[in-house]
Structures are given as structure tokens and as C-alpha cells.
């Protein structure tokens, strides 16, 4: 899936035999990656927002999920939403977290992989793209109203109440965004993708800890802001599992089992032409052809 000159991987964990054995690890090319990410996100946004907004169906699905969660004793979204909303500085911070870190952290991890884990970058990027692509099927096949829009749920739309910016589904941005693309949650899909890679690949312990905490905190944020049910998070994890599964089939291993770095193929050895044999020295004057010059002793005669 990556482009560039074929290169040999450093000696690290080897992928399983099979498809990966025939697929060389390639160095990512910066201009291609930037164009691919930009175009892919544009296409994703256009398709996501072009999905028909079936309001009645989306509301029915929302009530069904809410009833299911409460029937199993896990309908905690309402309590979390109202409790956090009562702490203004906290809910405002979560609104901005929801609107910004989703993109900032994901892009940051991609840049880190490109710069310091080039042998694993293409596989990790492919997993992210596959996760996002399959999510589009969920938006189309299962339109779902978020809790803040669900009729009769008494959820608080925290962006509207506190006048913060950034949400693609509240305020002025609601006119250009699909209101009912809540299942699956790509906030969870992307944050877990970031978290898994940081935990498995980063060296500093504090970075690993941040990677482990990030998706958990994101779950709290999407519930507190009433943008998702927790079951939407389960949908995001299933999409991520598909993405990593596709990468395992395509590359023969998960990203963290692929080589860390890559090196260019060594230049082929130049063909050498044997040097011509040196011409024999001319015979001494007066010597017969082919005669050898007598060997002189360096010692005295006895």
C-alpha cells in the first residue's frame, strides 16, 4: 500500500510466510502520503455527510439502544451527561477535547510513525483507513441519533448550552454535517488506534501510559457531551478490529510485528574485467631466446 523504492527491512520480528513474503517493505514517500491523507479525508467527509438522514429511523434506533442499555443496567449516559455539565470548566474542556484532539492526536501519531517507525507506517496507516472506510457502512446501514438529539431523553447538548465551537453536529456546523452518523464512533476507533500503537511501539513509559489513558478518556468525553452511547464505542472497536485484521492478511503481521526501520537495497557490485597479463620482460642483450638468467649467490665460495 505504500510507495517508493523497494528496500530491505532491518532484522526484527519477521511476518509469517505467505502473502507478506512476496510483499517488500517500502519507504513511505511524504508527498504521496500527504495527498493520500488529504484526499481520503475529503472523500470520507463527503460520503459521510451524503448519507441520507433518515430522522425517524435514526430516532427509533436511538430509543432501541437506550432501552437496551437500561435493560441490562448500563444506561449511565444520562447521569454522566448531567453530572459533568454541572461543572462548567470541565464540560467546556471536554467540548474542545471532542472537537480537536480527534484530529490532532491522530495526525501526530501518523507523523511520529512516518518519522521514527517507517517500516511500520504503511501498515498502521492502512489499518486506520480500513477502520474509517468500514465505518461508512455503519453510517449508511444504521442511522442513529446521538443522545443529545434523541427525543424524550432529556440529554443536554453541551456545545449549544455552553456556546463552544468545533462540533460538526451542533450549532452552525449542523447544517453541513450528517446529524445521524453516530454508529460507530470514530472518536473511539481513532483514539484506540492511537493508544494501541503508542502502548506497543513507544519507548518512554509516560508515553505508553498516555496511550493507554487516551481512548478511555475519549470514551468519557463522548458520553459526557452526549455525542454517543457507549454501544457506539463498541461499534468503533469492531471497525478497528476489522482494520487490524485486514492489515494482518495484507502484510502478514500486525504493524508492531513488522520491521521498525528500513534500509535501501545495496548497490549491485560492479562487474570487473580481469586486467591483461603483463608482457614478459625483454631478454638481456646477447642472451639466447628463452634462456634464463643465472642465479647469482650472495655468499662467498668456500
PAKOL-713085 format. One record per residue (C-alpha): z, y, x; residue number from 1. Coordinates in steps of 0.05 Angstrom, whole numbers, plus 32768, in hexadecimal, padded with zeros to 4 digits. Each point is the difference from the previous one (the first is absolute). Example, Ala and Ser with C-alpha at 12.3 -4.5 7.8 and 13.67 -1.06 7.14 Angstrom:
% PAKOL-713085
<up->809C, north->7FA6, east->80F6, num->1> .
<up->7FF3, north->8045, east->801B, num->2> .
This chain:
% PAKOL-713085
<up->8000, north->8000, east->8000, num->1> .
<up->8008, north->802F, east->803C, num->2> .
<up->7FC8, north->801C, east->8029, num->3> .
<up->7FF4, north->800B, east->8049, num->4> .
<up->7FF0, north->7FD9, east->803E, num->5> .
<up->8018, north->7FB8, east->8000, num->6> .
<up->803C, north->7FFA, east->802C, num->7> .
<up->802E, north->7FCA, east->8019, num->8> .
<up->8047, north->7FFE, east->7FE7, num->9> .
<up->803C, north->7FFE, east->802D, num->10> .
<up->8026, north->7FBF, east->8004, num->11> .
<up->802F, north->8002, east->7FC4, num->12> .
<up->800A, north->7FD5, east->7FC2, num->13> .
<up->7FBF, north->7FDF, east->7FF0, num->14> .
<up->7FE5, north->7FFB, east->7FB8, num->15> .
<up->7FF4, north->7FBC, east->7FE3, num->16> .
<up->7FBD, north->7FDE, east->800E, num->17> .
<up->7FC8, north->8009, east->7FCF, num->18> .
<up->7FE2, north->8040, east->7FE7, num->19> .
<up->8029, north->802C, east->8030, num->20> .
<up->7FE8, north->7FD8, east->803C, num->21> .
<up->7FB9, north->801A, east->7FF2, num->22> .
<up->8016, north->8047, east->7FF0, num->23> .
<up->8009, north->802B, east->803F, num->24> .
<up->8037, north->8035, east->8001, num->25> .
<up->7FDF, north->8044, east->8003, num->26> .
<up->8019, north->8043, east->8015, num->27> .
<up->8003, north->8031, east->7FC4, num->28> .
<up->7FD4, north->803D, east->8004, num->29> .
<up->8022, north->8040, east->7FEC, num->30> .
<up->7FC7, north->8022, east->7FDB, num->31> .
<up->7FF0, north->7FC1, east->7FD9, num->32> .
<up->8049, north->7FF7, east->7FEC, num->33> .
<up->8008, north->8048, east->7FE9, num->34> .
<up->7FC1, north->7FFC, east->7FD7, num->35> .
<up->8013, north->7FBD, east->7FE3, num->36> .
<up->8046, north->8017, east->7FEB, num->37> .
<up->7FE6, north->8041, east->7FE2, num->38> .
<up->7FC8, north->7FE0, east->7FD9, num->39> .
<up->802B, north->7FC6, east->7FE9, num->40> .
<up->8036, north->802D, east->7FE5, num->41> .
<up->7FCD, north->802B, east->7FDD, num->42> .
<up->7FE1, north->7FC3, east->7FDF, num->43> .
<up->8045, north->7FE6, east->7FEE, num->44> .
<up->8013, north->8042, east->7FDF, num->45> .
<up->7FBF, north->8005, east->7FDA, num->46> .
<up->8005, north->7FB9, east->7FE5, num->47> .
<up->804B, north->8005, east->7FF1, num->48> .
<up->7FF6, north->8040, east->7FD8, num->49> .
<up->7FC1, north->7FE6, east->7FDE, num->50> .
<up->8025, north->7FC6, east->7FE1, num->51> .
<up->8001, north->800B, east->7FB5, num->52> .
<up->8043, north->801B, east->7FE8, num->53> .
<up->8012, north->7FD3, east->7FC6, num->54> .
<up->803E, north->8025, east->7FE9, num->55> .
<up->8012, north->7FD1, east->7FC8, num->56> .
<up->7FF9, north->7FC2, east->802B, num->57> .
<up->8025, north->8021, east->803A, num->58> .
<up->803A, north->8012, east->7FD3, num->59> .
<up->8003, north->7FBA, east->7FE3, num->60> .
<up->8002, north->7FE2, east->8045, num->61> .
<up->8037, north->8031, east->8015, num->62> .
<up->802C, north->7FED, east->7FC5, num->63> .
<up->7FF3, north->7FB6, east->800D, num->64> .
<up->8016, north->8006, east->8049, num->65> .
<up->803C, north->802A, east->7FEE, num->66> .
<up->8016, north->7FCE, east->7FCB, num->67> .
<up->7FF6, north->7FC7, east->8032, num->68> .
<up->802A, north->8021, east->8035, num->69> .
<up->8038, north->800F, east->7FD0, num->70> .
<up->7FFE, north->7FBA, east->7FE4, num->71> .
<up->8010, north->7FE3, east->8045, num->72> .
<up->8035, north->8035, east->800E, num->73> .
<up->7FD7, north->8027, east->8034, num->74> .
<up->7FEC, north->803D, east->7FD8, num->75> .
<up->8023, north->8031, east->8030, num->76> .
<up->7FC9, north->8034, east->8006, num->77> .
<up->801B, north->802D, east->7FC9, num->78> .
<up->8046, north->8004, east->801F, num->79> .
<up->7FE5, north->800E, east->8046, num->80> .
<up->7FD0, north->8035, east->7FE6, num->81> .
<up->8036, north->8027, east->7FDB, num->82> .
<up->8035, north->7FF8, east->8036, num->83> .
<up->7FD5, north->8018, east->8039, num->84> .
<up->7FE2, north->8038, east->7FD6, num->85> .
<up->8045, north->801E, east->7FF7, num->86> .
<up->8002, north->800E, east->804C, num->87> .
<up->7FCC, north->8036, east->8008, num->88> .
<up->7FF8, north->8000, east->804B, num->89> .
<up->7FFA, north->7FB4, east->8001, num->90> .
<up->7FCC, north->7FFA, east->7FC9, num->91> .
<up->7FD7, north->803A, east->801C, num->92> .
<up->8000, north->7FDE, east->8044, num->93> .
<up->7FE9, north->7FBF, east->7FDF, num->94> .
<up->7FC8, north->8025, east->7FDC, num->95> .
<up->7FE5, north->8019, east->8042, num->96> .
<up->800C, north->7FBC, east->8020, num->97> .
<up->7FD6, north->7FE0, east->7FCA, num->98> .
<up->7FC8, north->8033, east->8008, num->99> .
<up->7FFB, north->8001, east->804C, num->100> .
<up->801C, north->7FC6, east->8027, num->101> .
<up->7FD2, north->7FCF, east->7FDC, num->102> .
<up->7FC7, north->801E, east->8029, num->103> .
<up->8023, north->801C, east->803E, num->104> .
<up->8023, north->7FBF, east->8014, num->105> .
<up->7FC4, north->7FD4, east->7FF2, num->106> .
<up->7FD2, north->802B, east->8029, num->107> .
<up->8034, north->8004, east->8037, num->108> .
<up->8005, north->7FB4, east->8005, num->109> .
<up->7FB4, north->7FFB, east->8002, num->110> .
<up->7FFD, north->8032, east->8039, num->111> .
<up->8038, north->7FDB, east->8025, num->112> .
<up->7FDC, north->7FBE, east->7FF9, num->113> .
<up->7FBE, north->801E, east->8017, num->114> .
<up->8020, north->801F, east->803D, num->115> .
<up->8032, north->7FCC, east->8016, num->116> .
<up->7FEC, north->7FBF, east->7FDD, num->117> .
<up->7FB4, north->8002, east->8002, num->118> .
<up->7FF9, north->7FB4, east->7FFF, num->119> .
<up->8025, north->7FFE, east->7FBD, num->120> .
<up->7FE6, north->8040, east->7FE1, num->121> .
<up->7FC3, north->7FE4, east->7FDD, num->122> .
<up->8025, north->7FC6, east->7FDF, num->123> .
<up->8039, north->802E, east->7FE9, num->124> .
<up->7FCF, north->8033, east->7FE5, num->125> .
<up->7FD9, north->7FC9, east->7FDC, num->126> .
<up->8040, north->7FE8, east->7FDF, num->127> .
<up->800F, north->8046, east->7FE7, num->128> .
<up->7FBA, north->8009, east->7FE5, num->129> .
<up->8000, north->7FBD, east->7FDD, num->130> .
<up->8044, north->8010, east->7FE1, num->131> .
<up->7FE6, north->8041, east->7FE5, num->132> .
<up->7FBF, north->7FE2, east->7FE8, num->133> .
<up->8020, north->7FC9, east->7FD7, num->134> .
<up->802F, north->8034, east->7FE1, num->135> .
<up->7FC3, north->8020, east->7FDF, num->136> .
<up->7FF8, north->7FC0, east->7FD7, num->137> .
<up->8047, north->8008, east->7FE7, num->138> .
<up->7FF3, north->8048, east->7FEA, num->139> .
<up->7FC3, north->7FE9, east->7FDA, num->140> .
<up->801B, north->7FBF, east->7FE2, num->141> .
<up->8046, north->8017, east->7FF1, num->142> .
<up->8006, north->804A, east->7FEF, num->143> .
<up->804A, north->8012, east->7FFF, num->144> .
<up->8025, north->803F, east->7FEF, num->145> .
<up->8036, north->8014, east->8032, num->146> .
<up->8047, north->8005, east->7FE4, num->147> .
<up->7FFE, north->804D, east->8000, num->148> .
<up->7FC5, north->7FFD, east->7FCE, num->149> .
<up->8018, north->7FC6, east->7FD6, num->150> .
<up->800E, north->8015, east->7FB8, num->151> .
<up->8047, north->7FF5, east->7FE9, num->152> .
<up->801A, north->7FEF, east->8046, num->153> .
<up->8027, north->8041, east->800C, num->154> .
<up->7FEA, north->8001, east->8049, num->155> .
<up->7FFE, north->8042, east->8026, num->156> .
<up->7FC0, north->8018, east->8021, num->157> .
<up->8024, north->801D, east->803D, num->158> .
<up->7FC3, north->8025, east->801B, num->159> .
<up->7FF8, north->8027, east->7FBF, num->160> .
<up->804A, north->800D, east->7FF7, num->161> .
<up->800C, north->801A, east->8047, num->162> .
<up->7FBC, north->8021, east->800A, num->163> .
<up->7FEF, north->7FDD, east->8041, num->164> .
<up->7FB9, north->7FF5, east->8018, num->165> .
<up->7FD8, north->7FC5, east->8019, num->166> .
<up->8001, north->7FCB, east->7FCA, num->167> .
<up->7FBA, north->7FEA, east->7FEC, num->168> .
<up->801A, north->7FED, east->7FBB, num->169> .
<up->802A, north->803B, east->7FEB, num->170> .
<up->7FF3, north->8049, east->7FF4, num->171> .
<up->7FBC, north->801D, east->800E, num->172> .
<up->7FE9, north->7FC4, east->8029, num->173> .
<up->8006, north->7FD4, east->7FC2, num->174> .
<up->7FBD, north->801A, east->7FE8, num->175> .
<up->7FDB, north->7FE1, east->803B, num->176> .
<up->8028, north->7FC0, east->8008, num->177> .
<up->8004, north->7FC0, east->7FD9, num->178> .
<up->8042, north->8003, east->7FDC, num->179> .
<up->8005, north->7FB5, east->7FF3, num->180> .
<up->7FF2, north->7FE2, east->8045, num->181> .
<up->8048, north->7FEA, east->800C, num->182> .
<up->7FF7, north->7FB5, east->8009, num->183> .
<up->8001, north->7FED, east->8039, num->184> .
<up->8027, north->8034, east->8028, num->185> .
<up->7FDB, north->8012, east->8040, num->186> .
<up->803C, north->8029, east->8016, num->187> .
<up->8022, north->7FBC, east->8009, num->188> .
<up->7FC1, north->7FDD, east->8019, num->189> .
<up->7FF4, north->8034, east->8037, num->190> .
<up->8049, north->800B, east->8012, num->191> .
<up->800C, north->7FB6, east->8008, num->192> .
<up->7FC1, north->7FFA, east->802A, num->193> .
<up->801C, north->8036, east->802D, num->194> .
<up->8045, north->7FE1, east->8001, num->195> .
<up->7FE8, north->7FBA, east->8011, num->196> .
<up->7FD6, north->8017, east->803A, num->197> .
<up->8036, north->802D, east->801D, num->198> .
<up->8034, north->7FC9, east->7FFC, num->199> .
<up->7FD2, north->7FCD, east->8021, num->200> .
<up->7FDD, north->802B, east->8033, num->201> .
<up->802C, north->803B, east->8013, num->202> .
<up->802E, north->7FF8, east->803C, num->203> .
<up->8038, north->8034, east->7FF5, num->204> .
<up->8036, north->7FE5, east->7FD2, num->205> .
<up->8005, north->8041, east->7FDA, num->206> .
<up->7FB6, north->7FFD, east->7FEF, num->207> .
<up->8008, north->7FB9, east->7FE6, num->208> .
<up->803B, north->8017, east->7FD6, num->209> .
<up->7FD7, north->803A, east->7FE3, num->210> .
<up->7FC9, north->7FCF, east->7FF0, num->211> .
<up->8030, north->7FD3, east->7FDB, num->212> .
<up->801F, north->8039, east->7FD9, num->213> .
<up->7FC0, north->8025, east->7FEE, num->214> .
<up->7FE6, north->7FD2, east->7FC8, num->215> .
<up->8046, north->7FF8, east->7FE3, num->216> .
<up->8009, north->804C, east->7FFD, num->217> .
<up->7FBA, north->8006, east->7FE2, num->218> .
<up->8015, north->7FD0, east->7FC8, num->219> .
<up->803C, north->802C, east->7FF1, num->220> .
<up->7FD3, north->803E, east->7FFE, num->221> .
<up->7FCB, north->7FE4, east->7FD2, num->222> .
<up->8036, north->7FE9, east->7FCF, num->223> .
<up->802A, north->8040, east->8004, num->224> .
<up->7FC3, north->802C, east->7FF4, num->225> .
<up->7FEB, north->7FD4, east->7FC5, num->226> .
<up->7FBB, north->7FF4, east->801D, num->227> .
<up->8006, north->7FB4, east->7FFF, num->228> .
<up->8026, north->7FC5, east->7FE4, num->229> .
<up->801B, north->7FD1, east->8034, num->230> .
<up->7FCF, north->7FCC, east->7FE8, num->231> .
<up->7FC8, north->802E, east->8018, num->232> .
<up->801E, north->7FF7, east->8045, num->233> .
<up->7FF9, north->7FB5, east->7FF9, num->234> .
<up->7FB6, north->800B, east->7FF0, num->235> .
<up->7FF9, north->8029, east->803F, num->236> .
<up->801F, north->7FC8, east->802A, num->237> .
<up->7FD0, north->7FCE, east->7FE2, num->238> .
<up->7FC5, north->802C, east->8013, num->239> .
<up->801C, north->8005, east->8047, num->240> .
<up->8007, north->7FB5, east->8003, num->241> .
<up->7FB6, north->7FFA, east->7FEE, num->242> .
<up->7FEF, north->8032, east->8037, num->243> .
<up->8025, north->7FDA, east->8036, num->244> .
<up->7FE5, north->7FBE, east->7FE6, num->245> .
<up->7FB9, north->801A, east->8006, num->246> .
<up->800D, north->8017, east->8047, num->247> .
<up->801D, north->7FBC, east->8012, num->248> .
<up->7FC0, north->7FDF, east->7FE8, num->249> .
<up->7FD2, north->8033, east->8020, num->250> .
<up->8021, north->8007, east->8044, num->251> .
<up->8023, north->7FBD, east->8003, num->252> .
<up->8045, north->8020, east->8006, num->253> .
<up->802C, north->8037, east->7FE5, num->254> .
<up->7FFB, north->8043, east->8026, num->255> .
<up->8040, north->7FF6, east->8028, num->256> .
<up->7FE6, north->7FBE, east->801B, num->257> .
<up->7FC1, north->801E, east->801B, num->258> .
<up->7FFA, north->801E, east->8047, num->259> .
<up->8025, north->8041, east->800C, num->260> .
<up->7FCA, north->8020, east->802A, num->261> .
<up->7FB8, north->7FF4, east->8014, num->262> .
<up->7FD9, north->8006, east->8040, num->263> .
<up->7FB6, north->8007, east->800B, num->264> .
<up->7FD5, north->7FC5, east->8016, num->265> .
<up->7FFB, north->7FFD, east->804C, num->266> .
<up->7FBC, north->8015, east->801B, num->267> .
<up->7FD4, north->7FC5, east->8010, num->268> .
<up->7FFC, north->7FF0, east->804A, num->269> .
<up->7FC2, north->801C, east->8020, num->270> .
<up->7FCE, north->7FCD, east->8018, num->271> .
<up->7FFD, north->7FFE, east->804B, num->272> .
<up->7FC3, north->7FEE, east->8029, num->273> .
<up->800F, north->7FD9, east->8040, num->274> .
<up->7FF3, north->802A, east->803E, num->275> .
<up->7FC4, north->7FE9, east->8029, num->276> .
<up->8011, north->7FD7, east->803E, num->277> .
<up->8003, north->8028, east->803F, num->278> .
<up->7FC4, north->7FF8, east->802D, num->279> .
<up->800F, north->7FD7, east->8040, num->280> .
<up->800B, north->8029, east->803E, num->281> .
<up->7FC3, north->8003, east->802E, num->282> .
<up->8001, north->7FD0, east->803B, num->283> .
<up->8012, north->801C, east->8044, num->284> .
<up->7FC6, north->8014, east->802D, num->285> .
<up->7FE7, north->7FC5, east->8026, num->286> .
<up->8021, north->7FCC, east->7FD6, num->287> .
<up->7FD9, north->7FC8, east->7FE1, num->288> .
<up->7FF9, north->8002, east->7FB6, num->289> .
<up->8039, north->7FDC, east->7FDF, num->290> .
<up->8028, north->7FFB, east->8040, num->291> .
<up->804A, north->8010, east->7FFB, num->292> .
<up->8022, north->802F, east->8030, num->293> .
<up->8030, north->7FDA, east->802D, num->294> .
<up->804A, north->8009, east->7FF2, num->295> .
<up->8024, north->801F, east->8039, num->296> .
<up->8046, north->7FEB, east->8013, num->297> .
<up->8033, north->8037, east->8005, num->298> .
<up->802A, north->7FDB, east->8033, num->299> .
<up->7FF7, north->7FF2, east->804A, num->300> .
<up->7FE4, north->7FBF, east->801A, num->301> .
<up->8035, north->7FD1, east->801B, num->302> .
